[in-house]
Structure formats: structure tokens, C-alpha cells
């Protein structure tokens, strides 16, 4: 299978191929207007837009925003907004109008209500902001993506004249409509290559140069903000000969947070389905709630999956997936216990840690401190192995707490299920 097909099947798979040593990752979420604001700051051509939040200032914002036609879009982290339905019965998270007063009316019916689409929970997602953009008459849609790719040891550009549609389907059905260009991370894209890509995207006349300029700006942005992916679908041509990035998806390198503080401060967390996931992320913990009654604290995603499997094999049900990672500290262990016990379904806790990078004594001290602070009143089974494990077992034994220790994972799962 060619690289282009693999890339287009899902560009995101290229970014997240599992490395030999996986690090904790917190995916940054930006709303559409936030992504467009970033593009605008780097000179990328986009539709003019304003943001409404159902305050008194909205009327003045709309009054000074003159457009022949407006696109009114609810801002949530989900697709299918145009075909969605609000919990108040209002239909559609995307509307087009040429009436200014209707812009305000539409926004008021969206903000403060939950929009339900094919990509949201059944209860929908609360809309806090609405983006109002200048409507443009699109005559042609193309696809452009810049992303980091391990196979090329650097960034690649993926382009297709078949934009505005499922790029995976394009790869499967018409792979000849995909172009892949390896890029030099230290240099701008050569002008000859930019023009070649623009022509492949079927721009003609003056729009060839405009398209080339837009691609270069996008690559400048890609490097400046430590992006791992910028996907423009569609990169559109308008009836006025404009080349505009109509819709954008940006992903960022989590390790660059210290350099990109302003961007990461925009992270949207209020849409998370479970507030415990938000709280866990603040402490670099990975938490996913499940339906069982045995809380799991582990280090490493693979070990977490194995722990949940063994619990089910022994007749139990895991209440969560909680991975504390390899560089865990005592305060993170304490926070992990706090999150676990905040779930009323948890009737027992199983700690399963293999100390490679992590020191088992650190985990043991965290367990003892958290148990005493929270006055833990559910059964606790601990299986520790690896670095400084003898010291860790001594800490648990001398704690005076009713902690059951296990010799291996099977023993731990059996004891956790039996303790219920």
C-alpha cells in the first residue's frame, strides 16, 4: 500500500503511531474560531469573523460587522453541527442569513443550549459561543494537510484537488488525486514546489500564485506553533478569485506546551464528558470512567489494559482506566486516589504498578498518605514489582493500614474481586 493511501486513510494515524516509549499525552482542543484566529495572526487568508457570547456587547459586534451574507455557527468540539438539534428543539448548529437582526436571534437560540449531533454524547454539548463569519461563494474546494510523519522523519504535505469530502474515501477510490511532498523542517518550501502543488490542486491563472503563498504561510504557522498537524478542508477558491482556508483543524506537540503557553491556555475543557478527566489532566494523569466497581491505578497504558482484562477474567468489572505514567510523584498518587474515590460506584481499589522508571517506594508513600488523608473505607489491594519494591512493601506493611498485598497480577485481581 502506498504512503499516500496510508496517509489519507487517516492523517491522524501518522501522527499518533505508538513509539517504543510512550509518554503521557494531553490532547489540546481548540474551537473553530480559535483555530481561525491563529491562522489570521500568521497572515493566512480566512473568512472575516466575529464571536458572540450572548452578552450586551453582541448587538454592537453585529452592528459594526457588515457582510452581504453571514454564516452563524455554534462553537463546540464536534462535527455534524449543521444537521444537529438543540435540546430546546431548535434545529441546526449552522445557519446562513443576510439579516443582521436574524444573526442575533439565531445566536440566542444556540447559546446556553445543548447541541446534539452524531459526534456528541446523547445529551449534547453546551454551546457557550457562536462564530459569525462572512459568507463566501465557493466555486471549488481542495484539500491540504501538513503533518509530521515518522516514515519521512519530518513534516510532509498532503494535497488533493478533491476537497470538502472524506479524504480517506479519496485515497481508497482515487489515489491518483493525492500528492505527498516531504518538507525540510529547517527551510521554507521551495517556490517551484509550491507552484507544482498549486497546479496539482487545479488552480489556474493568478490563483496559482495565491495558492502557493497560502501554503507557504501555513507551513510558517506549522513550524512557529509546534504543530503536528494542520488540516485545511476545504482550501477553497471563491468567485472573486480568493484562496481561503474555510475550515481548519490544528493539532499541537504536547511537549511544546512550555513554549506555546498562550495556545495551550486556550484549551477547551468544559466540554469534557466527565469533570474527573479534566481534573486528572491537570496532574498529567490519564483517566477514563467506566461502568464497573473496581477502581484501577496503574502505570502504563498496556498494563492498564491487562489489569482490566484480568479483573474481568476473574468475574469483576473495572470502574475506570487510570494511568499515572512513568514519572509519577507522591502528590499525583494522592490526586489519583482522590479521583478514584470520587466515583460512588467504586467499591474497591486495585493498584498495579511495575516499577521501571517509577520508584515503587514513591507509589507506596503516596498510597499510605492518600489512604490516611481520605480515610479510605473501601478494600485496597496493591501489587508492586520492580525498582525498590522491597522498600515499598516495607512501607505498606508498617503503615498500620488494612492494605492487602498481592504477589502477581492474577493474585491481585482475585483478591480485589473477592474483597467486594
C-alpha positions in Angstrom: 0.0 0.0 0.0 1.4 3.4 -1.0 2.2 6.0 1.6 -0.4 8.3 0.1 -3.2 5.8 0.8 -2.0 5.2 4.3 -1.7 8.9 4.9 -5.1 9.7 3.6 -6.9 6.8 5.2 -6.4 9.0 8.3 -3.6 11.5 8.6 -4.1 11.4 12.4 -2.8 7.8 12.5 0.5 9.0 11.1 0.9 11.4 14.0 0.0 9.0 16.7 1.9 5.9 15.7 2.9 4.3 19.0 6.6 4.9 19.8 8.8 2.5 21.7 8.4 4.5 24.9 5.0 6.2 25.1 4.7 9.4 27.1 1.6 10.8 28.7 -0.3 12.9 26.1 -2.9 15.6 26.8 -4.6 16.5 23.5 -5.2 20.2 23.1 -8.7 21.1 22.0 -9.4 24.4 20.1 -12.7 25.6 18.9 -13.1 26.7 15.2 -12.8 30.4 15.9 -9.7 29.9 18.0 -8.0 28.0 15.1 -9.0 30.6 12.6 -7.7 33.3 14.9 -4.3 31.6 14.8 -4.4 31.4 11.0 -5.3 35.0 10.8 -2.3 36.1 13.0 0.0 34.4 10.6 -1.5 36.1 7.5 -3.4 33.1 6.2 -6.5 34.1 4.2 -9.7 33.2 6.0 -13.3 34.5 6.2 -13.7 37.5 8.3 -15.4 36.5 11.6 -16.7 37.7 14.9 -17.6 35.8 18.1 -20.8 36.2 20.1 -21.3 35.0 23.7 -24.9 36.2 24.4 -23.8 39.4 26.3 -24.9 43.0 25.8 -21.8 43.5 23.5 -23.2 41.2 20.9 -25.5 43.8 19.4 -22.6 46.2 18.8 -20.5 43.5 17.4 -23.1 42.6 14.8 -23.9 46.2 14.1 -20.3 47.0 13.1 -19.8 43.8 11.1 -21.1 44.5 7.6 -21.4 41.5 5.3 -23.7 40.7 2.3 -24.4 37.3 3.9 -23.5 35.8 7.3 -22.7 32.2 8.4 -23.8 31.6 12.0 -22.0 28.6 13.6 -22.3 27.1 17.0 -18.9 26.5 18.6 -18.4 23.0 20.0 -15.8 20.3 19.6 -17.9 18.1 17.3 -18.7 17.6 13.7 -22.1 17.4 12.1 -23.2 20.7 13.6 -25.3 21.7 10.6 -27.6 18.7 10.9 -27.7 18.8 14.7 -30.6 19.6 17.0 -30.6 21.7 20.2 -32.2 20.5 23.4 -34.7 23.4 23.1 -35.9 22.0 19.8 -34.1 24.5 17.6 -32.6 22.7 14.6 -29.2 23.3 13.0 -26.0 24.5 14.5 -25.1 26.2 11.3 -27.3 28.8 9.6 -26.9 31.3 6.7 -28.6 34.7 6.7 -28.3 38.2 5.2 -30.3 39.8 8.0 -28.3 41.3 10.9 -31.2 41.1 13.4 -31.6 37.4 12.5 -27.9 36.8 13.3 -28.7 37.9 16.9 -31.9 35.8 17.0 -30.1 32.7 15.8 -27.2 33.1 18.3 -29.6 33.5 21.2 -31.4 30.2 20.3 -28.0 28.4 20.3 -26.0 29.9 23.2 -26.9 28.4 26.6 -28.4 25.3 25.0 -27.0 21.8 24.2 -26.3 20.9 20.6 -26.8 17.2 19.8 -25.0 15.8 16.7 -23.8 12.4 15.5 -20.5 13.1 17.2 -21.7 14.3 20.6 -23.0 12.4 23.7 -26.7 11.8 23.6 -27.2 14.7 26.0 -25.3 17.0 23.6 -22.7 19.7 24.3 -23.4 23.1 25.8 -22.9 26.0 23.4 -21.2 29.0 25.0 -20.1 30.9 21.9 -21.2 31.4 18.3 -19.0 32.4 15.4 -20.4 34.7 12.8 -18.4 34.7 9.6 -18.6 36.4 6.2 -20.3 34.0 3.8 -18.2 33.4 0.7 -19.3 32.0 -2.7 -17.1 28.9 -3.1 -16.6 27.8 -6.6 -14.1 25.0 -5.9 -12.8 23.0 -2.9 -9.4 21.4 -2.4 -7.7 19.6 0.5 -4.4 20.5 2.1 -2.6 19.0 5.1 0.8 19.4 6.7 1.8 16.9 9.3 4.7 15.1 11.0 5.3 11.7 9.6 7.6 9.1 11.1 8.2 7.4 7.8 9.7 10.6 6.4 11.3 11.6 9.7 9.8 15.0 9.4 6.9 17.0 8.0 5.0 16.1 4.8 2.5 18.0 2.8 -0.6 16.1 1.5 -2.7 17.7 -1.2 -5.8 16.8 -3.2 -8.0 18.6 -5.7 -10.9 16.6 -4.2 -11.6 18.8 -1.1 -14.6 19.2 1.0 -15.1 15.5 1.4 -13.9 12.4 3.2 -10.1 12.3 2.3 -10.0 8.6 3.3 -12.5 7.9 0.6 -10.5 9.8 -1.9 -7.4 7.8 -1.0 -9.2 4.5 -1.5 -11.2 5.3 -4.6 -9.0 7.8 -6.5 -5.4 7.6 -5.1 -4.1 9.5 -8.1 -5.8 12.6 -6.7 -3.3 12.7 -3.8 0.1 14.3 -3.8 2.6 13.8 -0.9 5.6 16.1 -0.6 8.3 15.6 2.1 9.3 19.0 3.6 12.5 20.3 5.1 11.8 21.4 8.7 14.7 24.0 8.5 13.7 25.7 5.3 10.7 27.3 3.6 9.1 25.2 0.8 10.9 26.0 -2.5 8.8 28.2 -4.8 9.0 25.7 -7.6 7.4 23.0 -5.4 4.7 25.4 -4.2 3.7 26.2 -7.7 3.7 22.5 -8.6 1.4 21.7 -5.7 -0.9 24.7 -6.6 -1.2 23.3 -10.2 -1.9 19.8 -8.9 -4.7 21.4 -6.9 -6.0 22.6 -10.3 -5.7 26.3 -9.5 -5.2 28.4 -12.7 -4.0 31.8 -13.7 -3.5 34.3 -10.8 -4.8 31.8 -8.2 -1.8 29.6 -8.7 0.5 32.2 -7.1 -2.1 33.0 -4.4 -2.4 29.3 -3.5 1.4 29.0 -3.3 1.6 31.9 -1.0 -1.1 30.5 1.3 0.7 27.1 1.5 3.9 28.8 2.5 2.1 30.8 5.2 0.5 27.6 6.5 4.0 26.0 6.7 5.4 29.0 8.6 2.5 28.7 11.0 3.0 24.9 11.3 6.6 25.4 12.5 6.0 28.5 14.6 3.4 27.0 16.8 4.9 23.5 17.1 2.0 21.9 15.3 2.0 18.2 14.4 -0.9 18.7 12.0 -2.7 21.5 10.2 -5.5 20.2 8.1 -7.4 22.6 5.8 -10.6 21.1 4.3 -11.5 22.9 2.2 -8.9 25.2 0.9 -11.3 27.0 -1.3 -11.4 29.1 -4.4 -14.1 31.8 -4.4 -16.0 33.5 -7.2 -13.7 36.6 -6.6 -10.5 34.6 -7.2 -9.7 34.4 -3.5 -7.9 31.3 -2.0 -9.3 30.9 1.5 -8.8 28.4 4.3 -12.5 27.8 5.1 -12.2 25.1 7.8 -9.1 24.2 9.8 -8.1 21.5 12.3 -4.9 22.0 14.2 -3.0 19.6 16.5 0.0 20.6 18.6 3.0 18.9 20.1 2.2 18.3 23.7 5.9 18.5 24.6 6.0 22.1 23.3 3.5 23.4 25.9 6.2 25.3 27.7 7.0 27.2 24.5 3.3 27.7 23.4 1.7 28.7 26.7 -0.6 31.2 25.0 -2.0 28.5 22.7 -2.3 25.8 25.4 -4.1 28.3 27.7 -6.9 28.3 25.1 -7.6 24.6 25.7 -11.3 23.9 25.9 -12.0 21.6 28.8 -15.6 22.5 29.7 -16.9 20.1 27.0 -15.3 17.0 28.6 -17.9 14.4 29.4 -16.5 13.8 32.9 -15.0 16.5 35.1 -12.8 13.9 36.6 -11.0 13.6 33.3 -10.4 17.4 33.3 -9.0 17.2 36.9 -6.8 14.3 36.1 -5.3 16.0 33.1 -4.2 18.9 35.4 -1.9 16.4 37.2 -0.7 14.6 34.0 -2.9 11.6 34.7 -4.9 9.7 32.1 -8.4 8.9 33.4 -11.4 7.3 31.7 -14.5 6.4 33.6 -16.1 3.0 33.1 -19.2 1.2 34.5 -17.7 -1.3 37.0 -16.9 -1.0 40.7 -13.2 -1.8 41.0 -11.0 1.4 40.7 -7.7 0.8 38.9 -4.5 2.7 39.4 -1.6 1.6 37.1 1.4 2.9 35.4 1.4 2.5 31.6 -1.5 2.1 29.1 -0.6 -1.5 28.3 -0.5 -2.5 31.9 -3.9 -0.8 32.4 -5.5 -2.8 29.6 -4.0 -6.0 31.0 -5.3 -5.1 34.5 -8.8 -4.5 33.3 -8.8 -7.8 31.3 -7.6 -9.8 34.3 -10.3 -8.2 36.5 -13.0 -9.2 34.1 -11.5 -12.7 33.7 -11.9 -13.1 37.4 -15.5 -12.0 37.4 -15.1 -8.3 38.3 -15.7 -5.1 36.4 -13.2 -2.2 36.2 -14.6 1.2 37.2 -12.0 3.2 35.3 -8.8 3.4 33.4 -6.3 5.5 35.4 -2.7 5.6 34.2 -0.3 7.6 36.3 2.6 7.3 33.8 6.3 6.7 34.3 7.4 9.8 36.2 4.7 9.8 38.8 5.2 11.7 42.1 3.6 11.3 45.5 1.2 14.2 45.0 0.0 12.6 41.8 -0.7 9.3 43.5 -2.7 11.2 46.1 -4.7 13.0 43.4 -5.3 9.7 41.6 -6.8 8.2 44.8 -8.9 11.3 45.3 -10.3 11.0 41.7 -10.9 7.2 42.2 -12.8 7.6 45.4 -14.9 10.5 44.0 -16.8 7.9 41.9 -19.6 6.5 44.1 -19.5 3.2 42.1 -16.0 2.4 43.3 -16.3 -0.3 46.0 -12.7 -1.4 45.9 -9.3 -0.3 44.5 -6.6 -2.3 42.8 -3.1 -0.7 42.4 -0.9 -2.5 39.9 2.5 -0.9 39.4 5.6 -2.2 37.7 8.5 0.0 38.7 10.8 0.6 35.8 11.3 4.3 35.7 8.9 4.8 38.6 10.2 4.1 42.1 7.8 1.7 43.9 8.6 3.4 47.2 7.2 6.6 45.8 4.0 4.8 44.9 3.8 3.2 48.4 4.3 6.5 50.2 1.6 8.1 48.0 -0.8 5.2 48.8 -0.3 5.5 52.5 -0.6 9.3 52.6 -3.7 9.3 50.4 -5.4 6.5 52.4 -4.9 8.3 55.6 -5.9 11.7 54.3 -9.1 10.4 52.6 -9.8 8.0 55.4 -10.2 5.3 52.8 -13.1 3.0 53.6 -13.1 0.6 50.7 -10.9 -2.5 50.2 -7.4 -1.8 48.8 -5.3 -4.3 47.0 -1.7 -3.4 46.0 0.6 -5.3 43.7 4.0 -3.7 43.3 7.0 -5.0 41.4 10.3 -3.6 40.2 12.5 -0.7 41.3 12.8 -0.5 45.1 10.0 -2.9 45.6 11.3 -4.3 49.0 11.3 -0.8 50.5 7.8 -0.2 49.1 6.4 -3.4 50.7 8.0 -2.4 54.0 6.3 1.0 53.8 2.9 -0.6 53.2 3.4 -3.2 56.0 4.4 -0.6 58.6 1.6 1.8 57.7 -0.9 0.1 60.0 -3.5 0.3 57.3 -5.6 -2.7 56.1 -3.9 -3.0 52.7 -3.8 -6.3 51.0 -0.7 -7.0 49.0 -0.5 -9.4 46.1 2.3 -11.4 44.6 1.3 -11.0 41.0 -1.4 -9.6 38.8 -3.6 -12.7 38.9 -3.4 -12.8 42.7 -4.2 -9.1 42.8 -7.3 -9.4 40.6 -8.6 -12.4 42.6 -8.2 -10.5 45.9 -9.8 -7.4 44.5 -12.8 -9.2 43.3 -13.1 -11.3 46.5 -12.8 -8.2 48.6 -16.1 -6.9 47.2 
